[in-house]
């Protein structure tokens, strides 16, 4: 792929599509949405509004970090608090597909309201090829897939979707992001699921359970940073297990550590992590998060497993 030609072509395509109208860029801080935001900024800067939806499901410090990173690039970002809407949409849901669909509805409903406020008929988002392939094959419902599965976003939510990266896979997106001048912390950032930490909470998604898995994720990312895995994170299981604290029996949460190596996210192999590092992570998690009584490391490849748990 000729990266510069791709950038030039997409900038022109965005200009042509949006015309003299307005557009909203759906920014999450991941490499895909960040790349789309910079492409759109180059194409239609004065007609573009960049929105970060704070859904209460992001990694620690995410909203502030995203705003700062883009401010350093000269791009303004508006943070919109939608925590209540997302937790309300997810309340009581435990089935993985139902949770993904509930997240998708909350995601587009939130942006739909922002579209109405700003009178912007276009939503620019970071859909990539793997998202489309996995949704169409029934592997899992990606939250950012609509038209490809027969959902009309204009009829359902009031806007047209623009997807500049829909023919690229993650490694190609990283090349484009780097060429656009995004910082390495973004263009080499680990993939993060569309449903955010809701994809890493098995069972019902509540603020308390998200807080717990967020804290475990910080530890996993810190400890595995030197290994630079394709993706590494913590998962909170729905079951609990016995433990011992101060000589007394407890009944605590179970955290799974998941770390994989992959090129395109369509297949993956577990990261060969040294035992001493696994031991340190387990000790840190159980010490720093007292509600956790057990920690395990998962060894399943993709397939038969998926990378994420829902």
C-alpha positions in Angstrom: 0.0 0.0 0.0 1.2 3.5 -0.9 0.5 5.3 2.4 0.7 8.8 1.0 -1.6 8.1 -2.0 -4.1 6.5 0.4 -4.0 9.6 2.6 -4.5 11.9 -0.4 -7.3 9.8 -1.8 -9.2 9.6 1.6 -8.8 13.4 2.2 -10.3 14.1 -1.2 -13.1 11.5 -0.7 -14.1 13.0 2.7 -14.1 16.5 1.1 -16.3 15.2 -1.7 -18.7 13.3 0.5 -19.2 16.0 3.1 -19.2 18.9 0.6 -20.2 22.1 2.3 -21.9 20.4 5.2 -20.8 19.5 8.7 -19.5 16.2 10.1 -18.8 14.7 13.5 -15.8 12.4 14.1 -16.4 9.6 16.6 -13.1 9.6 18.6 -12.3 7.0 21.2 -8.5 7.4 21.3 -7.7 4.1 19.7 -5.6 4.1 16.5 -8.5 3.6 14.2 -10.7 6.5 15.3 -7.7 8.7 15.9 -6.5 8.1 12.3 -10.0 8.9 11.0 -10.1 12.1 13.0 -6.8 13.4 11.7 -7.8 12.5 8.1 -11.1 14.3 8.5 -9.4 17.3 10.1 -7.1 17.6 7.1 -10.0 17.4 4.8 -12.7 19.6 6.4 -11.2 21.1 9.6 -13.6 24.1 9.9 -16.6 21.8 9.2 -15.6 19.1 11.7 -16.6 18.5 15.3 -14.6 15.9 17.2 -16.5 14.1 20.0 -15.2 11.8 22.7 -18.1 10.0 24.3 -17.3 9.3 28.0 -19.3 6.1 28.4 -17.7 5.2 31.8 -16.2 2.1 30.2 -12.8 3.4 29.1 -9.4 2.7 30.5 -8.0 4.7 33.4 -7.5 8.4 32.5 -8.7 8.0 28.9 -10.8 11.1 28.4 -8.1 13.4 29.7 -5.3 11.7 27.8 -7.2 11.8 24.5 -8.0 15.5 24.8 -4.4 16.3 25.6 -3.0 14.2 22.8 -5.2 15.9 20.2 -4.7 19.4 21.7 -1.0 18.8 21.1 -1.9 18.2 17.4 -3.9 21.4 17.3 -7.2 19.5 17.2 -10.0 20.3 19.6 -12.0 17.5 21.2 -15.3 17.8 23.0 -16.0 15.3 25.8 -19.6 14.3 26.3 -20.6 12.5 29.5 -22.9 9.6 28.6 -22.1 7.2 31.5 -25.6 7.0 32.7 -27.0 6.1 29.2 -24.5 3.3 28.7 -24.9 1.7 32.1 -28.6 2.0 31.7 -28.5 0.2 28.3 -26.3 -2.6 29.7 -28.3 -3.1 33.0 -29.4 -6.6 33.5 -27.8 -8.0 30.4 -25.4 -10.9 30.6 -25.5 -12.5 27.1 -22.4 -11.4 25.1 -24.3 -10.6 21.9 -27.1 -8.8 23.8 -24.4 -6.7 25.5 -22.7 -5.8 22.3 -26.0 -4.8 20.6 -27.0 -2.7 23.7 -23.6 -1.0 23.5 -24.1 -0.3 19.8 -27.5 1.2 20.3 -26.2 3.4 23.1 -23.2 4.4 21.0 -25.2 5.5 17.9 -28.1 6.9 19.9 -25.6 9.2 21.8 -24.0 10.3 18.5 -27.4 10.7 17.0 -28.3 13.3 19.6 -25.0 15.1 19.0 -25.7 15.1 15.2 -29.1 16.7 15.9 -27.6 19.4 18.1 -24.8 20.3 15.6 -26.9 19.7 12.5 -24.1 17.6 11.1 -25.5 14.9 8.7 -22.3 12.8 8.6 -20.6 10.7 11.2 -16.9 9.7 10.6 -15.8 6.5 12.3 -12.9 4.1 12.4 -14.4 0.9 11.0 -11.7 -1.4 9.6 -11.7 -4.5 7.5 -11.5 -7.0 10.4 -14.6 -5.4 12.0 -16.7 -6.0 8.9 -15.4 -9.5 8.3 -16.0 -10.8 11.8 -19.5 -9.2 12.0 -20.6 -10.6 8.6 -19.3 -14.1 9.4 -21.1 -14.1 12.7 -18.0 -14.3 14.9 -19.3 -11.4 17.0 -21.2 -8.2 16.5 -18.9 -5.2 16.2 -20.5 -2.1 17.5 -19.5 0.1 14.5 -21.1 -2.1 11.8 -24.4 -0.9 10.4 -24.8 -0.7 6.7 -22.8 -3.9 6.1 -25.5 -5.9 7.9 -28.5 -4.0 6.5 -29.0 -1.3 9.1 -29.7 2.1 7.6 -28.0 4.7 10.0 -29.7 7.6 8.3 -33.2 6.1 8.9 -32.3 4.8 12.4 -30.1 7.5 13.8 -30.3 10.5 11.5 -26.8 10.5 9.9 -24.8 9.0 7.1 -21.7 7.1 8.1 -18.2 7.8 6.5 -15.6 5.0 7.0 -12.3 6.0 5.5 -10.4 2.9 6.8 -12.9 0.1 6.0 -10.6 -1.6 3.6 -7.6 -1.6 5.8 -6.3 -4.0 8.5 -4.7 -2.9 11.8 -1.0 -2.9 10.6 -2.0 -0.7 7.6 -3.9 1.7 9.8 -0.8 2.0 12.0 1.3 3.0 8.9 -1.3 5.7 8.0 -1.5 7.0 11.5 2.3 7.3 11.7 2.5 9.1 8.4 -0.2 11.5 9.6 2.0 12.5 12.5 0.1 10.9 15.3 2.3 10.1 18.4 3.7 6.6 18.8 1.6 6.2 22.0 -1.4 6.2 19.6 -0.2 4.6 16.4 1.4 1.7 18.3 -1.3 1.5 20.9 -2.9 -1.9 21.7 -6.3 -2.6 20.1 -9.1 -1.8 22.4 -12.6 -3.3 21.9 -15.4 -1.2 20.6 -17.6 -2.0 23.6 -14.6 -1.0 25.8 -14.4 -2.6 29.2 -17.9 -4.0 28.8 -16.2 -6.6 26.7 -14.0 -7.6 29.6 -16.7 -7.9 32.3 -18.4 -11.3 32.1 -22.0 -11.1 33.2 -23.7 -7.9 34.1 -21.8 -4.7 33.5 -22.0 -2.4 36.5 -19.9 0.7 37.6 -18.3 -1.3 40.4 -17.4 -4.2 38.3 -15.9 -1.9 35.6 -13.9 -0.1 38.3 -12.4 -3.5 39.3 -11.4 -4.6 35.9 -10.1 -1.2 35.0 -7.7 -1.4 38.0 -6.6 -4.9 37.0 -6.0 -3.7 33.4 -3.7 -0.9 34.6 -1.5 -3.6 36.3 -1.5 -5.9 33.3 -0.6 -3.1 30.9 2.2 -1.8 33.2 3.7 -5.2 33.8 3.7 -6.4 30.2 4.7 -3.1 28.6 8.3 -4.3 28.0 7.1 -7.4 26.1 5.0 -5.2 23.7 2.3 -7.8 23.1 -0.3 -7.2 20.3 -3.0 -7.1 23.0 -2.9 -7.6 26.8 -5.7 -7.0 29.3 -7.6 -8.3 32.3 -11.0 -10.0 32.3 -13.4 -10.2 35.3 -15.3 -13.4 35.4 -18.9 -13.7 36.7 -18.2 -16.5 39.1 -16.4 -16.1 42.5 -14.0 -18.3 44.3 -12.8 -18.9 47.9 -9.7 -17.2 49.2 -7.9 -16.5 52.6 -7.4 -13.1 54.1 -6.0 -12.7 57.6 -6.5 -16.4 58.2 -10.2 -16.2 57.3 -12.2 -17.6 54.4 -13.3 -15.1 51.8 -15.3 -15.2 48.6 -13.7 -13.1 46.0 -13.6 -12.2 42.3 -11.6 -14.1 39.6 -9.4 -12.2 37.2 -8.1 -13.7 33.9 -5.0 -12.2 32.3 -5.2 -12.4 28.5 -2.2 -11.5 26.3 -1.8 -12.5 22.6 0.3 -12.0 19.6 -1.3 -11.3 16.2 -0.9 -9.5 12.9 -4.4 -8.9 11.8 -6.6 -9.8 14.9 -8.2 -12.6 12.8 -5.9 -15.2 14.4 -3.8 -15.0 17.6 -1.5 -17.0 19.8 -0.9 -16.5 23.6 2.1 -14.5 24.6 4.9 -16.7 26.1 5.1 -14.8 29.4 7.9 -15.8 31.9 6.6 -17.3 35.1 8.2 -14.7 37.3 6.2 -12.0 35.5 3.0 -13.9 35.7 3.6 -14.4 39.5 4.3 -10.7 40.0 1.1 -9.7 38.2 -1.0 -12.2 40.2 0.5 -10.9 43.5 0.0 -7.2 42.5 -3.6 -7.8 41.5 -4.6 -9.6 44.7 -2.7 -7.1 46.9 -3.9 -3.9 45.2 -7.4 -5.1 44.5 -8.5 -6.9 47.7 -11.8 -8.0 46.2 -9.9 -10.4 43.9 -9.1 -13.8 45.4 -7.7 -15.6 42.2 -5.8 -14.8 39.1 -5.2 -17.0 36.1 -3.5 -16.7 32.7 -5.3 -17.9 29.6 -3.5 -20.0 27.0 -6.1 -20.4 24.2 -5.3 -19.4 20.6 -7.7 -17.7 18.2 -9.4 -19.8 16.9 -11.0 -21.6 18.8 -11.3 -18.7 21.2 -11.7 -15.0 20.3 -9.3 -12.5 21.6 -11.9 -10.7 23.7 -14.3 -12.6 26.0 -17.6 -11.2 24.5 
